[in-house]
Amino acid sequence: MQRRPRWIWLAAFALLGTLGAIGLSFTVHYLLFFGDEVNPYRRSLAAALILPVVIAAPLLVYIGYTRDALRRLRRERNFAAAHDPSTEVLNGSTFTTLVERRRAVSLSEAGRTFGALLIVEAGNAKAINLDYGYRWGEESMRQIASVIRANVRRSDVVGRLSDSEFGIFLPGATVEQARDVGERIRAAAAAAPFFAEGETVRLSLDIGGVIFEDQIEFRGLMRIASEQLEMARQGEDGFRLGAVGDADTGERPPER
């Protein structure tokens, strides 16, 4: 069965609504003007008050409710388009766009941009997926996302970069602040109990980051942070920071 075009339903709704308003108007006037006990002036005044209340009030309520529903639907659609559906942090593309915008306004007194970019990887995410299934793997990522949000500022940007990685942009952060954020996140994730099918699983995180005090493209920051993440996987503490520009993290490459 072929579905009728939407404009037909709209035209029918408008026509029926108009006919209903006309019928109501005739009914009110007939009731008011039937009989001689009320003078014409009072009848006209009563009609002028009753008709707008009876016709306009429900219509305005309906319009207001519809507009509110549309605004709510638009907000939900925009949120879904910009966020990861599982963890509700920003998705990768939105994270990249927002970092570029925030980085442009993170200016030091010398007129240079500065801050930090961290990549957080769930070290045992694949093992959880294999041992307990994808559902529990995503549940572990939701818990990690919650830990990250609880340990960053409102001005910081958090996004999901891949199945097992999150990105954190810390505008205006110093080396000490970036290191403190990373260490707090790792400690909080390890301390938070995670239960998969009734079994306790310890969540382990590796973090690689970059401190920058100069203009550099987002791809360059990601490349350096990824390199630091690879070194963090091989190191004992699971956390490495690199630097761009004049920033100095105080770290040295691991001995080979």
C-alpha positions as CSV (number, residue, x, y, z in Angstrom):
1,M,0.0,0.0,0.0
2,Q,1.5,3.3,-1.1
3,R,1.8,5.9,1.6
4,R,0.1,9.2,1.0
5,P,2.3,12.3,0.6
6,R,2.8,14.4,3.8
7,W,1.3,17.5,2.3
8,I,-2.1,15.8,1.9
9,W,-2.2,15.1,5.7
10,L,-1.2,18.7,6.4
11,A,-3.9,20.1,4.1
12,A,-6.5,17.8,5.6
13,F,-5.5,18.9,9.1
14,A,-5.7,22.6,8.2
15,L,-9.0,22.2,6.4
16,L,-10.6,20.3,9.3
17,G,-9.2,22.7,11.8
18,T,-10.6,25.6,9.9
19,L,-14.1,24.0,9.6
20,G,-14.1,23.2,13.2
21,A,-13.2,26.8,14.2
22,I,-16.0,28.1,11.9
23,G,-18.5,25.6,13.4
24,L,-17.5,26.6,16.9
25,S,-17.8,30.3,16.1
26,F,-21.4,29.8,14.7
27,T,-22.4,27.8,17.7
28,V,-21.1,30.4,20.2
29,H,-22.9,33.2,18.2
30,Y,-26.1,31.2,18.0
31,L,-26.1,30.6,21.7
32,L,-25.3,34.1,22.6
33,F,-27.7,35.8,20.2
34,F,-30.6,33.3,20.8
35,G,-33.0,35.3,22.9
36,D,-33.5,38.9,23.8
37,E,-32.5,39.0,27.5
38,V,-28.8,40.0,26.7
39,N,-28.2,43.3,24.9
40,P,-26.1,43.2,21.7
41,Y,-23.1,45.0,23.2
42,R,-22.7,42.3,25.9
43,R,-23.2,39.6,23.4
44,S,-20.4,40.9,21.2
45,L,-18.1,41.4,24.1
46,A,-18.8,37.8,25.3
47,A,-18.1,36.4,21.8
48,A,-14.9,38.4,21.6
49,L,-13.7,36.9,24.9
50,I,-14.9,33.3,24.5
51,L,-13.8,32.6,20.9
52,P,-10.1,33.4,21.4
53,V,-10.0,31.4,24.7
54,V,-11.7,28.3,23.2
55,I,-9.9,28.4,19.8
56,A,-6.5,30.1,20.4
57,A,-5.6,28.7,23.8
58,P,-5.5,25.0,22.8
59,L,-3.8,25.9,19.5
60,L,-1.1,27.8,21.3
61,V,-0.6,25.0,23.8
62,Y,-0.2,22.5,21.0
63,I,2.2,24.8,19.1
64,G,4.3,25.3,22.2
65,Y,4.4,21.6,23.0
66,T,5.4,20.8,19.4
67,R,8.2,23.4,19.4
68,D,9.5,22.1,22.6
69,A,9.5,18.5,21.3
70,L,11.3,19.6,18.1
71,R,14.0,21.4,20.1
72,R,14.4,18.4,22.3
73,L,14.7,16.1,19.3
74,R,17.2,18.5,17.7
75,R,19.3,18.5,20.8
76,E,19.3,14.7,21.0
77,R,20.2,14.4,17.3
78,N,23.1,16.9,17.6
79,F,24.3,15.1,20.7
80,A,24.1,11.7,19.0
81,A,26.0,13.1,15.9
82,A,28.9,14.5,18.1
83,H,29.2,11.8,20.8
84,D,30.2,8.1,21.0
85,P,26.9,6.3,21.7
86,S,28.5,3.9,24.2
87,T,30.6,6.1,26.4
88,E,28.8,9.5,25.7
89,V,32.1,11.3,25.3
90,L,32.9,13.1,22.0
91,N,33.5,10.9,18.9
92,G,36.8,11.0,17.1
93,S,35.9,13.6,14.4
94,T,34.2,16.0,16.8
95,F,37.1,15.7,19.2
96,T,39.6,16.6,16.4
97,T,37.5,19.6,15.4
98,L,37.0,20.9,18.9
99,V,40.7,20.5,19.8
100,E,41.7,22.6,16.8
101,R,39.3,25.3,18.0
102,R,40.4,25.2,21.6
103,R,44.0,25.1,20.7
104,A,43.6,28.3,18.7
105,V,42.5,30.2,21.7
106,S,45.0,28.7,24.3
107,L,47.5,31.6,24.1
108,S,50.4,32.2,26.5
109,E,51.6,35.7,27.4
110,A,54.2,35.3,24.6
111,G,51.4,34.8,22.1
112,R,52.0,31.1,21.6
113,T,49.5,28.2,22.0
114,F,50.2,25.8,24.9
115,G,48.7,22.8,26.6
116,A,48.8,19.1,26.5
117,L,47.3,16.2,24.5
118,L,47.0,12.7,26.2
119,I,46.1,9.4,24.6
120,V,44.6,6.9,27.1
121,E,44.6,3.2,26.1
122,A,42.8,0.5,27.9
123,G,45.6,-2.1,28.1
124,N,43.4,-5.1,28.7
125,A,40.3,-4.1,26.6
126,K,41.0,-6.8,24.0
127,A,41.4,-9.4,26.7
128,I,38.1,-8.5,28.3
129,N,36.4,-8.7,24.9
130,L,37.9,-12.1,24.3
131,D,37.2,-13.5,27.8
132,Y,33.8,-12.1,28.5
133,G,32.4,-10.7,25.2
134,Y,32.0,-7.4,23.5
135,R,29.2,-6.2,25.9
136,W,31.6,-6.4,28.9
137,G,34.4,-4.8,26.9
138,E,32.1,-1.8,26.2
139,E,31.1,-1.7,29.8
140,S,34.7,-1.4,30.8
141,M,35.2,1.5,28.4
142,R,32.2,3.2,29.9
143,Q,33.7,2.9,33.3
144,I,37.1,4.3,32.0
145,A,35.3,7.2,30.4
146,S,33.5,7.9,33.7
147,V,36.9,7.9,35.5
148,I,38.4,10.3,32.9
149,R,35.5,12.7,33.2
150,A,35.8,12.7,37.0
151,N,39.5,13.7,36.8
152,V,39.5,16.5,34.3
153,R,38.4,20.1,34.3
154,R,35.2,21.2,32.6
155,S,37.2,23.1,30.1
156,D,39.1,20.0,29.0
157,V,38.0,18.0,26.0
158,V,37.5,14.2,26.1
159,G,36.8,12.0,23.1
160,R,36.9,8.4,22.1
161,L,39.5,7.8,19.4
162,S,39.1,4.1,18.8
163,D,37.7,0.9,20.4
164,S,40.3,1.0,23.2
165,E,41.6,4.6,23.1
166,F,40.5,8.0,24.5
167,G,41.9,11.4,23.8
168,I,42.2,14.2,26.4
169,F,43.0,17.7,25.4
170,L,44.2,20.0,28.3
171,P,44.2,23.6,27.1
172,G,46.7,25.7,29.0
173,A,48.0,22.8,31.0
174,T,51.6,22.7,32.3
175,V,53.9,19.7,32.4
176,E,53.0,19.2,36.1
177,Q,49.3,19.5,35.5
178,A,49.3,17.1,32.6
179,R,51.3,14.6,34.6
180,D,49.0,14.9,37.6
181,V,45.9,14.3,35.4
182,G,47.4,11.2,33.8
183,E,48.6,9.7,37.1
184,R,45.2,10.4,38.8
185,I,43.3,8.7,35.9
186,R,45.6,5.6,36.0
187,A,45.3,5.3,39.7
188,A,41.5,5.8,39.8
189,A,40.9,3.3,37.0
190,A,43.1,0.7,38.8
191,A,41.3,1.3,42.1
192,A,37.8,1.3,40.7
193,P,36.3,-2.3,40.9
194,F,35.1,-3.7,37.6
195,F,33.0,-6.8,37.6
196,A,32.5,-8.9,34.4
197,E,30.1,-11.8,34.8
198,G,30.6,-11.7,38.6
199,E,34.4,-11.7,38.3
200,T,36.7,-8.8,39.4
201,V,38.9,-7.5,36.6
202,R,41.6,-4.9,37.2
203,L,41.5,-2.2,34.5
204,S,45.0,-1.1,33.4
205,L,45.7,2.0,31.4
206,D,48.7,3.1,29.3
207,I,49.0,6.9,28.6
208,G,51.1,8.7,26.1
209,G,51.0,12.5,25.8
210,V,52.6,15.6,24.4
211,I,53.2,19.0,25.9
212,F,53.3,21.8,23.4
213,E,54.2,25.5,23.6
214,D,54.1,26.4,20.0
215,Q,51.9,26.1,16.9
216,I,51.6,22.6,15.6
217,E,48.9,20.7,13.6
218,F,46.7,18.3,15.3
219,R,48.1,15.4,13.3
220,G,51.6,16.3,14.6
221,L,50.4,16.2,18.2
222,M,48.7,12.9,17.6
223,R,51.8,11.4,16.1
224,I,54.0,12.4,19.0
225,A,51.4,11.3,21.6
226,S,51.1,7.9,19.8
227,E,54.9,7.5,19.9
228,Q,54.9,8.3,23.6
229,L,52.0,5.8,24.1
230,E,54.1,3.1,22.4
231,M,56.9,3.8,24.8
232,A,54.5,3.8,27.7
233,R,53.4,0.2,26.7
234,Q,57.0,-0.9,26.9
235,G,57.9,0.9,30.1
236,E,57.2,0.0,33.7
237,D,55.0,3.0,34.8
238,G,52.8,3.0,31.7
239,F,52.9,6.8,31.3
240,R,55.1,8.9,29.0
241,L,55.1,12.6,28.1
242,G,56.8,14.1,25.1
243,A,57.3,17.8,24.3
244,V,57.1,20.2,21.3
245,G,58.6,23.6,21.2
246,D,60.3,24.9,24.3
247,A,58.4,22.6,26.7
248,D,60.5,20.2,28.8
249,T,58.9,17.2,30.4
250,G,62.0,16.2,32.3
251,E,61.7,12.7,30.8
252,R,64.3,10.9,28.8
253,P,63.9,8.1,26.3
254,P,64.1,4.6,27.9
255,E,67.4,2.8,27.5
256,R,67.5,0.1,24.9
